[in-house]
């Protein structure tokens, strides 16, 4: 739903505009939408009003042997080696919890090398604690890396530091916070 709403917004389409019978609505705008959850991807593929312009792929972005061929193939269809813009919405915490500080650094470095612009929505540290608490309530162990994360605290600030200092990106704009108290940050290579 977020991807379709974003697509409509980028094209200036109203909710009622653009459907399967209008496949040329965004012929110059193509989106690749990736998620680790195959059920979400299948549902998105079935419900997309823009199948000619929106591609959906089940992808663990941290698996370089899976991401490299998929992204190279997709970009190659358009004679490109990078994306104009990448959107990373509510993903950083899960990468961080499951792959640690080094995984977060690798992820941000990879995105910065792949996108001219990057819009990122980091989850605040309180979301990390809430996720760990939910796991414990289910009787499961903490996330493997939760207790050893040195990158913590103000996650929007920490991610901004990583992207600007380590990845040579420039913070273009902070669009404020979402209703979930998450910053929306736009970076440029």
N, C-alpha and C positions, 0 to 999 in steps of 0.2 A: 504494500500500500504506500509506504514511504517513497519507494522508487518511482511508482506511477505518479504520485503527487509531485515529486521533484521534476519528473519529465514534463508533466503538464505545465508546471511553473516556468521551467526554462524555455518552453515554447510559447508561453503566454496564452495557454488554452484554458478555457473554463472547464469545470467538472463535466459538463454535458458534451464538450467537444472532444473529438478524437476517439475512434473506436476501430474495431476490426474492419469496418467498411470504409475507413479512411486511412489506409496504410501509408500514404505519402505525407501524412501530417507532419512528421519530423524527419524527413529523409536525410537531412543534413546533421541530425543529432542522434547519436547512437550511444546507448548505455549498456555497460556490462555490469550486472548486479550479481555479486557473489555472497554466498553464505555457507557455513559449515553444515547447516541442517538441511538434509535432502528433502524432507517433507515440506519445509518452507519454499524451497526452490521449485518443487513440483507444483505446489499450489500457485506460486507466482506465474509459472509458465502457463498453467491452465487458465488463469484469470487475466492475463495481461491484455489490455486493449490495444497495445502497440507491438505485436509480435515481430514485425519487420524491423523495428528499431531498438527494441529492448531485448537483450539476451540475458539469460539467467544461468548461473553455473554453480553447482555444488563444489565448494573448494575450501580446503583447509589452507589458508593463506600462509601458514607457517611451514607447510610442506613444500620446500623448494622444488622437489622433483615433480610435484603436481602443478604448482603455480607457473613455473617457467614455460612449459609447453603450452598451457592453456592461454596464458596472457600473450605470449609471442604469437600464437596462431590468431588470436582475436585481433590484436593490433595489426598484424600482417595483412588482414583482410582490407585494411584501410591505408596500407602503405605507411604505417606509423611505427615508431619504437617506444613512444610514451603516450600517456593520456593527457588531454588538456587539463582535466580536473579529476581528482579522486575525492570521494566522500567516505569518511570513516565515522560511522554513527554508532555510538555505544558499543565499541568493540575493544578499545584499548585495555579496559580492566580485565576482560577475559583472556586476552593475550598475555597480559602481565601476570595474572594469577596462575595460568597454566604453563607459562614458559619463563617466568622469572624476569629479573631486571635485564638480563642479556637478551631474552626473547623480545621484550618491549623495545629495546634499543635496535635490535635487528629489524623488527617490524617497521619502526619509524624510519630507519635508514632506507629500507626497501621502498616504502611508499614515497619518500622524498626523491628517490632516483627514478621513479616511475611516473610521477605526476608533475606537470608544470605548476599547477595549483593544488592545494590540499585543504579541504574543509574537514575539520576533525571535531568530534564531540567527546572529550574525555569525561569519564565518570569521576565524580569526586571521591576522595578517600572514604567518606562515610558509606558509599556504596560497596566498597571492598569489604568493610567490616560487616555490613548487612549480609553480603553474600556468604561470608565465612560463618556468620551466626546461623543463617538458614541451613547451611550444610551440617553444622553441629546439631541443630534441632532434629535433623533427619537421621541422626545417629552415625553420621559419616565423619571421617577425618577431615581436618583442614585441607585446603588446597596445598599442594606440595610446596609451593614457594611463598605462601602468605606470610609466614613468620620471618622469613629471611629477606624480604624486600627492602632494599636500601632506598629505592626511589619510592617515596611516599609523601604524605602531607598534601599540599596544594597541587593536585595532579595537573590542573590546567597550566600552572606555572612551570611545573617540572617538565611537562611535555613540550611546552614552548621553549624552555632552555635546551632540551635535547634537539629539537628541530632547528633552532636558530644557531646554536653553538656547534653541535656535532654534525648536523646534516646540511648546513649552509643554506637554510631556508630563511625567508624573511616573513615576519608576522605582518600581514597586510591589514587585518581588521579583526577585532573581537566584536562579534555581533550581540554580546550580552549573554544572558542565560536562558535556557529553556524552562518550562514549567517544572522540570525535575531538577532544577538547580545545576544544570550542566552547561558549561561554556561552549559556544560555537566559535571556533578559531579558524581563520583563513590564512594560509601560508602560501608563499610563492617561491619557486626555485630561483 
